[in-house]
Amino acid sequence: MNSPAESEATWLYLVRHGATEANERVPNILQGNAIDLPLSPEGERQARAVASFLSRFPIRRVFSSAMLRARQTAEAIARELAVTADVVEDLHECDVGVWEGLDWRTIRDRYPDEHRRFVENPAETPYQGGESYGDVLRRVKPAIERLLDAHAGQTVALVAHNVVNRAFMASLAGIDLRLAPKIAQANGCVNLIRRRAGQTDLITLNALFHLAVSDLTH
C-alpha cells in the first residue's frame, strides 16, 4: 500500500470502525444500526493505530457513517491528519431487525428456518425484520459513488461497517453477493479502492499490518 502516485486517480481508504464491547463479547453479538455503542478502550487504540498509519498518505477529507463507533474512529483519523471529518447519512450499518443484540448460536436456535434461509442467500433474504445484503448495497453504493465523484483526483478516507464494507467490496470484486459474508473485515482494518478512467477497483482488502499482532488473533 505505497502512497498513490497517479494524479488522475481517486483513492479511497475504506476503514472498518474500531471495536466496541459488542464486538469483544464471546460469543460476539450482532450490532446493526440500533445498538449505537462507543468504542471500547481497545477500539480506541485501534482507531489511533489506523490514524497513525493513514497519516503517511495525502488524505484530504475523512468521512464516516453517523453511528458513534464510526464517528469516533473517523475523528481520531481526522485529528491525526489535521483535516475535517464529516458524516454520510446513508452509510449506517445494516438493519439486522429482531436479531439485533443476539449471537449467531442463539439466532440459529431461536429462528432456525429464518436463519437457514438467510445463510443460504443473504443477498436476497434479509436479517429477520431488517435488511438483506442486496438492500445494503442498493443504499450504500450510490452514496460512495457520489463521494468519489465529489472528490475526483483526491485521496479520502471513509469509516464504515462490517456489512456495509462487505457488500460494497463484493460488488467491486465481482463476487456473488451471496458470498459477501465470507469477506473478512476486522475491526480497524483498511481497504484501498482506486477509481481511474471511470473504473473503480478494489486494490487491497482487510489490511491489518498497522495493528499489533495481538489483534490478528481475535
N, C-alpha and C positions, 0 to 999 in steps of 0.2 A: 504494500500500500504506500508507494512512494508519492510524494507531492505531485499532483496532476500538472502536466506541462502544457497540454493543448489549450491555447487561449480561447478557441472557439467552442470548447466543450463546457457543458454544465455538469457540475459534480454535486451529488447529494450523499452526505454521510447519514445514513438511517440507523438510529440507535434504538435499542430497547431500554426502557427505563431501568433504574436500579431496583434492587429487591425491596419488597415490603414484608411485613410479618406473615401475610398470607402465602407469599412465595416460599417462605422459610419453614412453614409448618411441615411436619412429617406425619401423614402424607399432606402435600400442599392442597389448598382448596382453590376452586375456580374463583377468579377475581375479574369480573366483567366490568360493565360500566355502572354498576350500582354500588359496589364497595369502593370507596374512594379513600384508601389508606395512604398515609405518608410513607416516605422511605424509612426503612429500618436503619439502625446505625451502620449495618453492613451495606445497605443500599446507598447510603450517603457516601461511604468510602468508594463504592463502585462509581458513583457519579463523579467524584473528584478524580478518580483514575481515568475515566473517559475524557473528562475535561483536559487533564494534563496531556493525554495522547493527542487529542484533536487540536491542541494549541500549536502544533507544528505545521498545520495546514492553513491556507488563506481563506478561512471561513468568514463570510461577510455578515451572515444573519443566522440566528438559531430559532427554530420553531418547535412547537410541541402540541400534543392534544391538550384539552382543557383539564384533564384529570390530574389530581395533585401529584401523584408519583411521577408523571411525565414532566409536569411543570417544574418540580423540584430538581429533576435531573437536568432539564434544559437550562434552568437558572444557574446551576453550578458550571455548566459549559460556558454560558454567556459571560459569567463573571471572569472566568479564566481568560477568555478571548477578548474581553472588553468590547462586546457587541450587545445588541439588544436581543431579547427573547420575546417572541410573540406566539399567540395561540391560534391554532387552526381547528375550528369547531368540529368539523366532520371526521376528525381522526381519533375520536374516543374509542376505547376498547369495545369489543364485541358485546352485544347484549346476550348474556347466557341464560336469561329467563329464570325459571324456577330452580335451575342448578346453581345459581349464584351462592357461593359460600360453602358448597359441598365438595368433597373429594370424589375422585372417579370411582372408587370402590362403592361408596355409598350410592352414587348415581346408578351404577350398574345393578346394585341390589334392589334399589327402590323403584327404579324405572327401567326394567330390563328391555322391554320392547322398544321404547323410545331411544334408549342407549344404543341398542343394536342397529337401529335404522340410521342413527347419527354416524356411528362408526363406519357403516357401510358406504355412506355417501354424504359426508359433511358439506360438500359443495352445494347440495340442494336441500338437505334435511337440516333444519335449524336446531340449535340448542333448544330444549323444550321451552316454548313460550318466548323464545328470543330470535336471534339471527342465525342464518347459515353462513358458511364461508363465502358463498356467492353474494349474499346480501352485503356482507362486509366489503367485498371487493367493489361492488357497484357504488358503495358510499365513499370508499377511500380513494380509489384510483383517480376519479376526476379531481379530487382535492389536491392530490400530489401532482398530477399533471398541471394544474393551474399554478402550483407553487414553482414547478420547473419552468413554466412559460414566463412567469413574472420575474425570474432571476436567471434568465438565459445568459450564458457565458460566465456565471459566477459560481462560487462554491458555498453551499449552505449545509446546515445540519438540521435534522428533524428527529425529535424524540417521540416514539410511539409505543406500540404494544405488541404483545406476542401474536395474537390472531391477525391484527392489522398488518404487521410486517410479513407474516407468513403468506397471507392472501395476495398481497401486492407482489412479493418476490416470486411466488409461483407463477403469476401472470407474466412477469418479465422473463423468467427462465423457460417458459413454455411447458411447465409442469401441470399435469392434470390437477385441477383444484381439489379433487377428492384426496390427493396425496399431500396437500398443503400441511396438515397437522404433523407430518414427518419432518418438516423443515425445522432445523434447530434454531432457537432464538433464546440464548441465555441472557439473564439479566446483565445489563451493561455491555452487551455485545455491540459491534459496529458492522454495518453492511455498507459497501460502497457501490453507488449507482452512477452511471455516466450517460448523459444524453449528448449525442453528437450527430449532426446531419440528419436530424429527425428520428434517430434511432435511440431508444433507451435500453441500456443493458445493465445487468447485474454483474459487477466485476468481482466483488469479494463478499462472502457470506459468513455471518456469525463469527467475526474476528474477535478473539479473546486474549491475544497475547499482551495487551496492555493491562490486564488484570493479574493479580497474584495467582500463583499455581494453585493455592487452596480453592479458589473459585471454580477451577476446572473440574473439581471432583464432586461438586454438588449436583 
